[in-house]
């Protein structure tokens, strides 16, 4: 499930590819973020104990969250904590609420029951205006990329900067080029999305998702529609960005090859409930029958009978 073109643009206006405190600092100062401290500043920090409080606890929490869409209970009393700096992968069959889970985290959907917390603040009862600051700390990679066809690569990537900062075109261009280098696509700023391969479009969309250096990036089926090699490039980028930028990554997918490669933690959502949760090794030993069939890619007898497979 992915937003249509209108809702995708609306989401970007609302700040889903938003910035953390560092991005806000750049907006106020009107210049690019420094790549690192100067030697005197670094030396000073080594000599003086830091007085900056380091955030602790989970960056995202869902507490007893339930959501019904139409007649289907999509989320059924789901409780999850997402650890800072960790790559958590939520797997499960199509239509089981994985994308709905992400939409609760960014406030596009609100639970019928339960609580959603971000960075120590309960957000499910905030107004749209109050949610702006939360969304400015979250990047979102849409399932199909959601690039604007009428914009160049640079215009697509700089869209969040244009909407949410006061950076001038030169500063935006510098930031765009830096992001393109990070995703291995230097020099394609002037290209149109129609001239890009599927894998390139996904990487451009990822560059847009991190352009304002968010605390958290949500990935909705990041390898969907890609061949195994292009999919593996996306996997490597998720891992590298998590390490280099300290990003907390929440990935929803049904691609077990991708999940096993990138996950610090694997969670399975099935029939609206969490039925498995642990590191990849622990997850692989989960005795639940459906989990084991999902890992093997094996249809159940009842499913085969419904399609005339036996």
C-alpha positions in Angstrom: 0.0 0.0 0.0 1.5 3.4 -1.0 0.2 6.9 -1.1 -1.2 8.3 -4.3 0.6 11.2 -6.0 -1.4 13.9 -4.2 -0.9 12.4 -0.7 2.8 11.8 -1.4 3.3 15.5 -2.2 1.1 16.5 0.8 3.3 14.2 3.0 6.4 16.0 1.8 4.8 19.4 2.5 4.1 18.2 6.0 7.7 17.4 6.6 8.1 13.7 6.3 11.6 14.2 4.9 12.3 16.6 7.8 15.3 17.6 9.8 16.6 17.0 13.2 18.2 19.7 15.4 21.2 19.9 13.1 18.9 20.7 10.1 17.2 23.3 12.2 20.5 24.9 13.0 21.3 25.2 9.4 18.0 26.8 8.7 18.6 29.4 11.3 22.2 30.1 10.3 21.5 30.1 6.5 24.6 28.0 5.7 25.6 24.3 5.2 26.1 22.0 8.1 29.8 21.7 9.0 31.3 18.4 8.2 33.0 18.2 11.5 34.4 20.4 14.3 37.6 22.4 13.7 40.7 21.0 15.5 40.5 23.6 18.3 36.8 22.8 19.0 37.6 19.1 18.9 40.5 19.6 21.4 38.3 21.7 23.6 35.6 19.0 23.8 38.3 16.4 24.8 39.4 18.6 27.6 36.0 19.6 29.0 33.3 17.1 30.0 30.2 17.3 27.8 27.1 18.9 29.3 24.8 17.8 26.5 22.3 15.2 27.5 22.4 12.1 25.4 18.9 10.8 24.6 18.1 7.4 26.1 15.2 5.0 25.7 13.4 4.0 22.6 13.0 6.7 19.9 9.6 5.3 18.8 7.1 3.5 21.0 3.8 1.9 20.2 1.7 1.0 23.2 -1.3 -1.3 22.8 -2.1 0.2 19.4 -5.2 -1.0 17.6 -6.5 0.2 14.2 -9.5 -1.0 12.2 -9.9 0.0 8.5 -13.3 -0.9 7.1 -14.2 -4.2 8.6 -10.5 -5.4 9.0 -8.6 -5.1 12.3 -5.3 -4.2 10.8 -3.4 -3.7 14.1 -4.5 -5.6 17.2 -3.1 -4.3 20.5 0.4 -3.9 19.1 3.2 -2.9 21.5 6.7 -2.2 20.1 9.7 -0.2 21.1 12.3 0.9 18.5 15.8 1.3 19.7 17.9 4.4 18.8 20.5 3.7 16.1 19.1 0.2 15.3 17.8 -1.2 12.1 14.5 -2.9 12.9 12.8 -4.8 10.1 9.1 -5.6 10.3 8.1 -8.5 8.0 4.9 -10.1 7.2 2.6 -11.0 4.3 1.1 -8.3 2.1 -1.9 -6.5 3.6 -1.1 -7.2 7.2 -0.6 -3.7 8.4 3.1 -3.0 7.9 2.6 0.3 6.1 -0.3 1.2 8.4 2.2 0.8 11.2 4.6 3.4 9.6 1.7 5.8 9.0 0.9 5.8 12.7 4.5 6.7 13.5 4.3 9.8 11.3 0.8 10.7 12.4 -0.9 10.2 9.0 -3.1 7.7 10.8 -4.2 7.7 14.4 -4.9 4.6 16.5 -8.4 3.7 17.5 -6.9 2.7 20.9 -3.4 2.9 22.4 -0.5 5.4 22.3 2.2 6.4 19.9 5.4 8.0 21.3 8.2 9.7 19.4 11.4 10.8 21.2 9.7 10.8 24.6 6.5 12.6 23.5 3.1 11.1 23.0 2.1 12.2 19.5 -1.2 10.5 18.6 -3.2 13.3 20.2 -1.3 16.2 18.8 -2.9 18.5 16.3 -1.6 18.8 12.7 0.2 22.0 13.6 1.8 20.3 16.6 2.9 17.3 14.5 5.0 19.5 12.2 8.0 19.4 14.6 7.7 15.6 14.9 7.6 15.1 11.2 10.6 17.4 10.7 12.6 14.6 12.4 11.5 11.8 10.2 12.5 10.8 6.6 10.2 8.5 4.6 11.2 6.3 1.6 8.0 5.7 -0.2 7.3 2.2 -1.6 7.7 3.3 -5.3 10.0 6.2 -4.7 7.3 8.9 -5.3 9.5 11.2 -7.4 7.8 14.1 -9.1 8.0 13.4 -12.8 8.1 17.1 -13.8 11.1 17.9 -11.6 14.8 17.2 -12.1 16.7 15.0 -9.7 18.0 18.1 -8.0 14.6 19.6 -7.7 13.2 16.4 -6.3 15.9 16.0 -3.7 15.8 19.7 -2.7 12.0 19.8 -2.4 12.1 19.3 1.5 14.8 22.1 1.7 12.6 24.4 -0.4 9.6 23.7 1.7 11.1 23.7 5.2 14.3 25.8 5.2 15.6 29.2 4.1 18.6 27.9 2.3 19.4 29.6 -1.0 19.6 27.7 -4.3 23.4 27.4 -4.1 23.3 25.9 -0.6 20.5 23.5 -1.6 22.5 22.4 -4.6 25.6 21.7 -2.4 23.5 19.6 0.0 21.9 17.8 -3.0 25.3 16.9 -4.4 26.5 15.6 -1.1 23.5 13.4 -0.7 23.8 12.0 -4.3 27.4 11.1 -3.5 26.3 9.3 -0.4 23.9 7.1 -2.5 26.4 6.6 -5.3 24.8 8.8 -8.0 27.1 11.8 -8.3 26.5 14.0 -11.3 22.9 13.2 -12.2 21.4 16.4 -10.8 20.0 17.6 -14.1 18.3 14.3 -15.2 14.6 13.7 -15.2 13.1 10.7 -13.3 12.0 9.1 -16.6 15.6 8.8 -17.6 16.5 6.8 -14.5 16.4 3.1 -13.8 14.2 1.7 -11.0 17.2 1.3 -8.8 18.4 4.8 -9.5 14.9 6.2 -8.7 14.9 4.5 -5.4 18.3 5.9 -4.5 17.3 9.4 -5.5 14.2 9.0 -3.3 16.5 7.9 -0.5 18.7 10.9 -1.0 15.6 13.1 -0.6 14.6 11.2 2.5 17.9 12.0 4.3 18.4 15.5 2.8 17.6 17.1 6.2 19.4 14.5 8.2 16.5 13.1 10.2 16.7 11.1 13.4 14.6 8.3 12.0 14.0 7.0 8.4 11.0 4.8 7.6 11.5 2.5 4.6 8.3 1.2 3.0 9.2 -2.0 0.9 12.6 -0.5 -0.2 13.5 -3.4 -2.5 10.1 -3.9 -4.2 10.3 -3.9 -7.9 14.1 -4.2 -8.0 16.2 -7.1 -9.3 18.3 -8.9 -6.7 21.5 -6.9 -7.5 19.8 -3.5 -7.4 18.0 -4.6 -4.3 21.3 -5.4 -2.6 22.6 -1.9 -3.4 19.6 -0.5 -1.4 20.4 -2.9 1.4 24.0 -1.7 1.6 22.9 1.9 1.6 20.5 1.3 4.5 23.3 -0.3 6.5 25.9 2.4 5.6 23.6 5.3 6.3 22.6 3.9 9.7 26.3 3.6 10.6 27.5 6.9 9.1 24.6 9.1 10.2 23.5 7.3 13.3 20.0 7.0 11.8 17.4 4.8 13.4 15.9 2.8 10.6 12.4 1.2 10.5 12.0 -1.1 7.5 8.9 -2.9 6.4 9.2 -5.6 3.8 8.3 -9.1 2.8 11.8 -9.7 1.3 13.5 -12.1 3.7 16.8 -11.9 1.9 16.9 -8.2 2.5 15.5 -8.5 6.0 18.2 -11.0 7.1 21.0 -8.9 5.7 20.1 -5.5 7.2 18.3 -6.3 10.4 19.6 -5.8 13.9 16.1 -7.0 14.9 13.3 -8.8 13.1 9.6 -8.5 14.0 6.8 -10.4 12.3 3.4 -8.8 12.0 0.6 -11.3 11.2 -3.1 -11.0 11.4 -2.6 -7.6 13.2 -0.4 -9.1 16.0 3.3 -9.5 16.7 4.0 -13.2 16.5 7.9 -13.1 16.5 10.5 -10.7 17.7 14.3 -11.0 18.1 17.6 -10.8 16.4 17.8 -12.7 13.1 19.2 -15.9 14.7 16.6 -15.9 17.4 13.9 -15.1 14.8 14.9 -18.0 12.6 14.4 -20.4 15.5 10.9 -19.1 16.3 8.6 -22.2 16.6 5.5 -20.5 15.2 4.4 -22.5 12.2 3.6 -19.5 10.0 6.9 -17.8 10.8 8.8 -20.9 9.6 6.7 -21.1 6.4 7.3 -17.4 5.7 11.0 -17.9 6.1 11.0 -20.8 3.7 8.5 -19.2 1.3 6.1 -22.1 1.6 2.4 -21.8 1.1 0.0 -23.5 3.5 -2.2 -26.4 2.4 -5.4 -24.2 2.8 -3.8 -21.5 0.6 -3.0 -24.0 -2.1 -6.5 -25.4 -2.1 -8.0 -22.0 -2.6 -6.0 -21.5 -5.8 -6.5 -25.1 -7.0 -2.8 -26.0 -6.4 -3.6 -29.6 -5.2 
